[in-house]
Amino acid sequence: MIRVDAYSQIQNLYNVSKTAGSRNAAPAPAADFKDKLNISGPGKDLQIGKQAVAAAPDIREDKVAALKGAYESGTYNVSANAVADKILANFEAIV
């Protein structure tokens, strides 16, 4: 959640008032006006998480190399029951 507290500062900058204001009044100096941005704790956590995901590689080379080596050597075996269990688990999640 982003909160910007600039309305009153803008109002002061242009010397706007609820009563009849003087049109000849000089605006407040722009040097006094500063924007302020407050980011909540969860917002900061989200930014840190996005940075971590962006820095992580898309492919885990160590896992790929291990599986490739096992496949090429003929030692890579997957249980048919394990495959069936995964298919059913994914199907149940959809339904």
N, C-alpha and C positions, 0 to 999 in steps of 0.2 A: 504494500500500500504506500503510495507516494503522497505526501502532504505538502502543499505549497502555500505558504503564508505570505502572499504578496499583495492581496487586495487592499489592505489598509495602507501599505506603502505606496501603491499606485495611486490610491485616493489622495494621499499626502503629496505625492509628486505633482499632481495636477490641481491641487488645492480645491478639491471637490468637497462641497458640504451639503447637508440636507436643507439648510436654509439658503436664502438667496445669497449667493457668493458674489464677490467682486470680480468682474472680468478683467480688471486692471492688475490684479494681484499676480506677482511673479511666482512661477512654479518653484517648488523646493529644489535645491541643487541635486543633480543626478549623482553626485559623489556619495550622498547619504544612502542611496538605494542599493541594496544588495539582495540577490536571490538566495534562497535557502532551500536545501533539499534534505529531507530526513528519510532514510530508508529503514524500514523495520527490521528486526532480528530475523524473522523468517525470509524476508527479501534478501538479506545479506547471505543467509544460508543457501538460498536458491542460486545466487550468483556464484558462490563457491562450488556448489554442485555442478553447475553448468561448465565452469572452468575445468573441473576434474574430468568430466566426461569428454570435453573437447581435447584434453591433453592425453587421454587414454588411446592406445592404438585400436584400430578397428579389428585387426586380426591378431590373435594371440599366437605368435610365431612358435613359442615353446610347445603349446598344445598341438599345433598343426604338425610340427616336426615329429613329435612323439607318435601321433596317430599314423602319420605317413610311414615312419619307420616300422611300426608294428604291421601295417598293411603290406608293405613291400616284403617283409620277412615271413609273412604268412601266419603271424601270431595274433593278428587282430580278429577276435571272435566276439560276436554279439549274440546274446541269448535271444531266441525267438520270443520267449516269454517276456523279456524286458522290453522288446520292441512293441509287442502287443499291449503291455501295460501302459507304455507311453502314449500309444495311439488312443487307447480308451480314456486315459486321463485327459488328453487334449480334446477328445470328443465330448466328454462330460463337461468340460469347462465351457464349451460352445453352447451346449444345450441348456 
